[in-house]
Amino acid sequence: MNAPRRPRRGRGRGRRRPPRDSAGRPSDSKRRQHKDPDLPQLLSIEEIDERLERTLAQSAADETEMVWLEVSRGEATRNGKHIEVRVSPERTILVRVLDLGRVGSYRTGFGEPGDLTDAVRQAMAQSRVREPLSGLPHLPAENEPIETENGLYDPDVAGLTPAAARALLEKLPNQNEALRLEWAEGRVVVYNSRKIRRQVSVTGVSFEARCGTSPGAGHAADAARRLEDLNPERILEIAWNRHANGDLGEPPTEAVPVVLAPEAVISLIEMLNQESFSAKAYYDGTSFLREHLGIQVFDRALTLRDDATDRSGIPFPFDLEGTAKRPVPLILEGAPKTPALDQRQAAVLGLPPTAHAIGGNDARAQNLFLLAGELTDEELLAAAEGGLWIGWLDHLECREPNRVQFNARARGVRRIENGKLGAALPDLYWQDSLLRAFSGILGIGSVTTNRMTRDGYLGGFSAPGLALSSIEGLRPS
């Protein structure tokens, strides 16, 4: 005769205890889920160091690389009088092994010692099903020391609690603007079995203001590593200066000169960077660089440089292979010079490495500068007299990477009249080729704006305003 079943326990009783570490505390992943959301606690560099050193010592692979990315991001928005604040932590650990001439990689979000050991095993298992590669380079070896302290970390940004962020937005003038404050505190650690040991704590903060409703809205934004280098009041003032009241004008029916605000220029060079200068785009053959490397295809006034050492942007000391960053011209006087490459991709393609590893078998520039010119905002407008001003771009999409053809919605559009911003126009649909649009530059502004990379802490883009001789494919959206 079967024994009677035990009655099922009520919900909430008999649950398994959360995993605990050797000290009897809840494991790291559980601590992160149940901590006070107002005070996200990142692991210290010392804790990360201990875990990675232990895992590297136990790895059976010929060579092992581990990249630990940990960040706490915050966002505070104000629309009218309503303020909303969110804080969220995130962790990514990238493992790469070289074993018997094969490469394997694995990604995880769990950082307990057992999870790290398992990640190495998973990477080795992946390597065993791949064919050996001839001429496979070693992982980077220990090289020169890197400065990781100067201006990269700001305690004021790291200490931005939801209450502090709310107070910052509350003290700004309120005329029903839409404001967004974003901040991040991150840890980046790159270790490998060839004695690379890179570690840094960084912060980043950005502010965006939009005044009025589109069409005719004014928009401005900026970003920095340190809170004291950001000026929300000034950004808000710029946005209001770009705002237009009154009736809408008629869009042009023919090609006209255009001034792009720095915020719009950044969107375009960010697209160009991803679609044309990334290692993956070059390797796959979708980048126009395959046929135009070293050939002038843009206006000679255009120089695009990646420089993670320039403190006026969003600096960062090393790439995710642990190689020291250095200035690299991507476009020099209108001629593309190189795609972004890590050491392995450079060896495969027969090109010099550029210290741009971002993990995931790709490389990308993360600290781009479109070099500024000498024109004031007034001189830029005068250079494009009778044309249009575009404040920012939405829904930017590259349709054909080989020619960098794109679609975008141009917003904050104004007439340029008598060297000043004139009547507002409806939002416009813009369909053009960046190779064509950037081939005729009337002038480059002297004042630049920064924007963080989408991760919020690994780098950023810097650009001034541009006056272009003409753009095509503008029509009402």
N, C-alpha and C positions, 0 to 999 in steps of 0.2 A: 504493500500500500504506500502511495506517495505521501511524503511529508507535506503538511499544509504550507502554502506559501506565506512568507512573512508579509505583513501589511506594508504597502509602499509608504516611504517616509514623505512627510509633507514637503512642499516646495520650500527651499531655503535651509532644510536640515540635511545633514549628512553629506555636505559638499566637500570636495577634496580641498585640503589646505593648499594655498598658493605655494609654488616652489620657493625654497629658501636657500640662501647661500651658506658658506661654511661657518659664518658667525651667527646663524639662526635668524637673519633678517630676510624679509621677502626678497626674492631674486630681483635683479635689476630691471627686467622687463615689467614685472608686476609693480615695482616701486614707481616706475614711470607712469603706469596707467592709473594709479591711485593717489598720486601726489596732489597737493593743492594746485589747481590749475593756474592760480595767480603767481605761483613761484616755481616754474619749471626748473628742475635741477639737472644740469648737465654733469656727466662724469668729468672728473678732473683729468688733466693731462697725465698726472702721475698714475691714476687708476688705469687709464688706457694703455700707458706704457707697460705696466706690469702684465696686463693681459696679452698684449701683442708679443712681448718678449717671450713669454711662456709658450705661446702657440708656435712662434717661429722655431724655438728650440726643439719642439716636438715634431715638426714637419719632416716627412720622409722624402719630399720632393728635392730635386737637384737645386732648384732655386724657388723661393717663395716671396711674394710681395703682398702686403696687407695695407689697405687704405681705409682709415676710420673717419667718417664724416658724421658729425653730430651737431645739431642746430636746434635752437629754440627760436621760433618766429612769432612775432606779434603783429597785429593789425588793428588799428583804430580808425573808424570812419565817422564822419559827422555830416549829416544831411539835415539842414535846418537846425533844430535844437536836439535832434535825436543822435546820440552817440552809441556806437556799438564797438565792443572790444573783444578780440579773440587772441588766444595764445596757444601755440601747439608745438610740441617737440617732434623731432624726426631724427632717425639714425639710419645710416647706410654703411655697410662694411663690404668692401670689394676685395676679393682674394684672387690672385693670379699665380699660377705655378708654371714653371718650365721643368719638364721631366722627360728624359730620354729623347730630347729634340722635339717634344710636343708641348703645346700650350693648352692650359685649361683655366677656366675662370668661374667664379661663383659670386653671387650677391646675396647678402642677408641683412636683416634688420635687427638680429638678436646678437647681443654682445657678451653673454656669459662664456666662461672659458670652454665649457663643453660645446657650445654653439660654434665657437671659433674653430675648435678642432674638427668638428663635423664639416664646417665650410671648406677647410683645407682638403679633407677627404673627398668632398664633392667635386672640387676643382681638379683633383688628381684623377678621379673617375672620368671626368669629361676629357682630360688630356689623353687618356688611354684609348679612346675611341677615335682619335684624330690621327691623321697621317703626320709622320715626322716632317719638319720643315728644314730645308737646307739653308745654311747661312743664318740661322736664328741667332740674333744677338743676345748677349747676357742682359739681365736686368741691370739698371744703372748701379754703379758702385759708389762708395763713399767719395765725396768730393769736397769742394770748398765750403767753409761755414757760411751761413746765411743769416742776415739780420732779420729777426722776426718780432721785434718789440716796438720799433719806432712808428707810432701812430696807427697801428692796426687794431688796437683794442681800446675801447672806451668804457670805463666803469659806468658812466652815465647812461650809455645805451644798454649795457648789460643789466642795469638796475631799473629799466623801464617796466614797472609793473602796470597792470591794467589801470589801476587808480592814477598812477603818474601820467600815463598816456592820455587818459580822459581829462585830467587837469590841464595838460598842455593844449589840447584842442579847445577846452572851455575858455581859456584866457584869450584866444584869438578873436578878432572882430567877427561879428556874426551878421551877415546880410543874406542868409540862406544859401551860402556856398556849399559845394560838396567837397569835403576834405578827406584825405587819406594819409595816415601816418603808418609806415611799416618799419619794423626794426628786427634785427636778428643778432644772436650771439652764437658763434660757432666754434667747434674744435675740429681741426684738420690734422691728422697724423698719418704719415707715410713711413712705413718700416719695410725693409726687405732683408733677406739673408746675406746680402752683400754689403751689409753695414750702413745702408742708408737709414738715417734717423732724422726725420723732419717732423716738427710739431709746432703748432701755432694756435693761439686763441685769437679770434677776430670778431669784430662787430660791424654792422652796417645799418644805416638808417636812411629812409627816403620820405619825401613829403610831396604831395600832389594837391593842387587846388583847381577847382573848376567853378567859374562864376557865371551865373545865368544859364539859360537853357539853349541848346543848339537848335537852329542856327544862331549865330551871333555870340556864342559862349566864349569866354576867355579861359585859357588853360595854361598852367605852368607847373613845372616839377623840377626837383633836384635831388641829389643823393650824396652821401659822404660816409666815411668811416666813423666820424666822431660827431656827436650831437652839436657841439659848439661850432662846427663848420657848416651846419645847416641853418638857414635863416627862414623859418616858416612865414614870418611877417613880410619879408621881401618877396617871397614866392607868391604869396597871396596878393600883394600889390601888383606884381607883374601880370597875374591872371586878370585882375580887374582892368588894367590898362589895355588888355587885349579884348576886352568884352565890348560888344556893340549893342546899342539900342536903336530903335527906329525901324522903318520899313526895309524889307529885303530888296537888294538890287537884282538885276538880271545877270545870269552867268554869261561868260563870253562865248561867242560862237566860233572863234578861231583861236589858234595857239597864241599865248601871251607869255611874257616873262613872269616868273614866280619866285617869291621868297618863301623858303621853308623855315619854320621856327626850329630851334635846336631839337625840341622834342620830336618833331617829325623826321628830322635828319637821323636821329638815333634809331628810330624804328627801321629806316631803310638800311643803315649799315649793319644793324643786328640781323636783318634778313639776308643781306649780302654775305655776312660772315658765316651764317649757317648753311646757306645754299651753295656757296661758291668756294669758301676758304677752309671748310672743315676737311679733315683727312678723309672721312667717308665719302664726301661728295667728289673729291679729287680721285680717290681710288675707284669709285664706281663709274667715273667718266661722265657724271651729270654736270660737273662744274665747267664753266667756260674757260677756266684756267688751263685745261688740258690742251687747248689750241691757242691760247693767248698769253702764256707765261712769258714775261719779259717784253711783251708788245704793248705799246701805248694804246689803250682802248678808252680811257677816260680823259677828261681835260687835264692838262699838265698842272693845273693849280691844285689837283687833288692828291693828297698824300694821306694814307691810312696806316697808322703804326700801332702795333701792339706793344705796350710798355707798362709792365706791372711794377716798375720801379719809380714811376712818376707819381709823386704824392699829391698832385693836383687832381688825380682821378680816384680810382678805387684800387689801390695797390694790393699786391699779394706776392709772397716771396718765392714760391716754388710751384711746379705743376704736380699732378697726381702720380708721377713717377719719382718725385723728390728732386727733380732737376731744377737748379736755380733759374729763375726767370731773368730775361734780359730783353732790351728793346729789339723788336723785329719789324722791319718795314714790310707790310703786306702789299701796299700799293705805293710806289714811289714816283712822283710826278706823272701820275696817270697810268703807269705800267705795273701790272701785277707781278710780284716777285716770288712769292712762295705760298703754298698752302700751309696750314698748321699741321705739324707732324710730331708724334712721339718717336722714341728711338726705334721701336720695332717697325713702324710704318715707314720711317725714313730709310731703314735698311732695305725693306721690300721694294720701295719706289726708287731707290738710288738717289735720294735727295738729302740735304743736311737736316738733322733734327732741329726743331724750333722750341722745344720745352713747352709743349701745349697739351700734354696728356690730360684727358678728363675722365678716364676710365671707360669701360664698356667698349673697348677696341675702337676708340675714336679720339680725335684731337681737335681742339677748337680754341681760337684766340678768346681770352676772357677779359682783356684789359685794353680795349680798342680806343684809340684817339684819332678822330678826324682832325688833322692839324688846323688850328685856327688861323685866320687871316688878320687883317688890320682894320677892317671896316666897322664903324659903329652901327647900331641898329638903324639910325637915321640914314646913314650912307648906303646900307643894304637896300632900304626901301627906295631911295633915290635911284639906285642902279636898275631897279625893276619898275620904274615909273609907268603907270598905266596898266600894270599887271595885277597879280593876285598875291595875297598872303595866305598861307596854310598853317594853321596852328598846331594840329596834330593829326595822326592817322589812326583809323580803326579798321578792323577786319582785313589786315594786311596779309596777302596770300601770294606766294610765288607760284605762278602757273607753269612756267617753262624755265627750269634752272639753267639750261644751256645758253639762254639769252637774258636771263634774269628778268623775264616778263612777269608782271605782278598785277594784282587787283588791290585796290584800297579804297576806303571811304575817307575823303578829305573833309576835315571838320575845322570849325573856327575860321571859316574862309572869309576874307575881307578884300575889298578893292584897295588898291594902292593909288591914292589921289594926292597930288601935290607933295609927294614925298612922305605922306603919312597914311595911317590906316584909315580907310574910308568906310563905305557902306558894307554891311554884312551881306553875304550871299548864302543861298541854301547849301546844305552839305552836298558835296560833289562826288561822283563815282570816278575814280582815276584808274585807267588801264594804260600801262606804259611799259617800257623796258628801261631798267636802271642803266644799262650800257648806253642808251641814247640820252636819257635825262641828265646823267652826270658827264656827258661829253661837252656840254656848253655851260661853263660857270662864269657868271658876271662878277661875282664877288663872294668873299668868305668873311663871316663875322669874326669879331675879336672876343666875344663873350661866349663861354661854353656852358653847357649843362651836363650833369652826370645822371646816369641811370644804372641801378644795380642789375647784374645778371639775374635771371629768373629764380635762381636758388636763393638770392638775397644776401649772399655773403662772400662768394668766391671771387668776385670781380665786378667789373662794370664797364660802361661805355661813356665816352665823352665826345661831344660835338658842338660846333657853333651853328649859327644860322647860315643858310646858303641862298644866294641869288642865282637862279638858273635862267638861261636865255629863253627857254620855252619848255613846256611839257605838253604831251599829247594825251588824247583819250579822256578829257574831262567832260562830264555831262551830269545833269541832275541825277541824284541818287534816288 
